[in-house]
Amino acid sequence: MINLELNKEQIEKNAEIAKERKIIIPTFSQMKNPDLIPDKIKERLKDVGLWDVDSLNLFRITWKNEPVNKGGLFNGVNYLELPSELTGVEARIIGLAGKWFPTGAHKVGATFGCLVPRLITGQFDPVGERAVWPSTGNYCRGGAYNSELLGCQSIAILPEGMSQERFDWLAGVAGEVISTPGSESNVKEIFDKCWELKESRDDVVIFNQFEEPGNHLWHYEVTGPALAEVLDKVMSDKDRYSGVALTSGSAGTLGAGDYLKEVFPTSKIAVGEALQCPTLLNNGYGAHRIEGIGDKHVPWIHNVRNTDMVIGVDDHDTMKLIRLFNEPAGQEYLKEQGVGEEVLDKLSLLGISGAANMLAAIKFARYYELGKNDIVLTVFTDSMELYQSRLRELADKYGNYKEQDAAAHYHQAVLGQSIDYVEELGHYDRKRIHNLKYYTWIEQQGKELEELNAQWYDYQNYWREIHKMGDKIDRLIQEFNARTGLVDQL
């Protein structure tokens, strides 16, 4: 659970810091519905860039930002529908676009859900403590960014094999950057570094995305309603929402699937993972190139009993897609296949994990033989803006991208997607996956066996109690803002 016990003395200190730095904290309700944001804050945002290190950008932690780099306010949910000419399936595949968050990725929302409850309850001291953000990329970027906006000190941890863009950006925002051995699959090394810090320093607080219920809750509260709003906009009376397909990563975004199942009880949740590291499919291991989805364990915040399917996505296919979607020859070939200019212009909204989510959605649609009136949802976590170095690396390795490359990649990586490496989960399949949590979280990370059992045997109440905390946190945020008096001074 999220601990909301109050340390009143520290709350007053935190409120004084917020007052001095003119920090107003938004509520989950305002992130879901920016119409609730005070007009005077919106007016000030007109002079602020989307990525500026400015506390006003806390109010841009929403799926509804106007898609511009500076001065934008709010509109509807940012999303992209992929046509069948692109996907090769009749089902409608629609993904939320994470590019239009500050930092260019939705992880900035997840880190808000982890840090803010500790600040407003006085459980975190922004002067004497440092927020540690262990990550395979975007989470530590979001954590460092929110730490700076909220007047906190930060330490970012990520594997040395992640894209150079991440390290370059973090150098100017995080108080300290620590690189660990390996790439996105080397999560254990990140956990080990966290233990090393905890044992050697008394000024660190670890915000581990894989175990933080605030990560799950933010997506349940904000991403889930955003996806439902898209459905409300695009569905006709003949359409059916079939399910959501998301790569596991920290499992935070799967909280949106929990929300959608409450609204659409017959819908499904499909979890994708790299075929090269088939942890959920085969209790396996390995390394892969789908940046941002750490694996070789089952995240503590993965509600496994609510998961219906596991899908293996070949990382070679994701790397083919980023060239197909972003090289001129690839765009021209897709145009010849009937993909319209409006979609072509927006394909850069899919970063590497976005491409993986698209492929998982295609495999989901093929497995269930979905038709033109079926809708599959997903999330495009970040954009190719964060992976230009990867495109250059691919060009250096394989040469200039030509029409024959585009044709091969389109037919292999898109039209060639099959239902191989797809497992529909029964009760004991889910239990097998859930039981893997024991080795990481009980044996290695010191979690309680009683809580692990509650996640399985009392799972409805366990997750329901987390989901009920959104309103409580909003009330605490409002009380915290009242202490600073900044809202009244607008």
FENMOSUL-V687759 format. One record per helix or strand of 3 or more residues. SS is the DSSP state (h for helix, s for strand). FROM is the first residue (numbers start at 1). TO is the last residue. If there is no record, write none. Layout:
ss->SS from->FROM to->TO
ss->SS from->FROM to->TO
//
This chain:
ss->h from->8 to->20
ss->h from->28 to->32
ss->h from->34 to->36
ss->h from->39 to->45
ss->h from->55 to->60
ss->s from->79 to->82
ss->h from->84 to->87
ss->s from->92 to->97
ss->h from->98 to->100
ss->h from->102 to->104
ss->h from->107 to->120
ss->s from->130 to->134
ss->h from->138 to->149
ss->s from->153 to->159
ss->h from->164 to->170
ss->s from->176 to->180
ss->h from->187 to->200
ss->s from->204 to->206
ss->h from->213 to->234
ss->s from->240 to->247
ss->h from->254 to->263
ss->s from->268 to->274
ss->h from->275 to->277
ss->h from->279 to->282
ss->h from->304 to->306
ss->s from->309 to->313
ss->h from->315 to->326
ss->h from->328 to->336
ss->h from->341 to->344
ss->h from->347 to->349
ss->h from->352 to->367
ss->s from->374 to->380
ss->h from->384 to->386
ss->h from->388 to->398
ss->h from->403 to->414
ss->s from->422 to->424
ss->h from->427 to->435
ss->h from->437 to->444
ss->h from->449 to->457
ss->h from->459 to->467
ss->h from->469 to->484
//
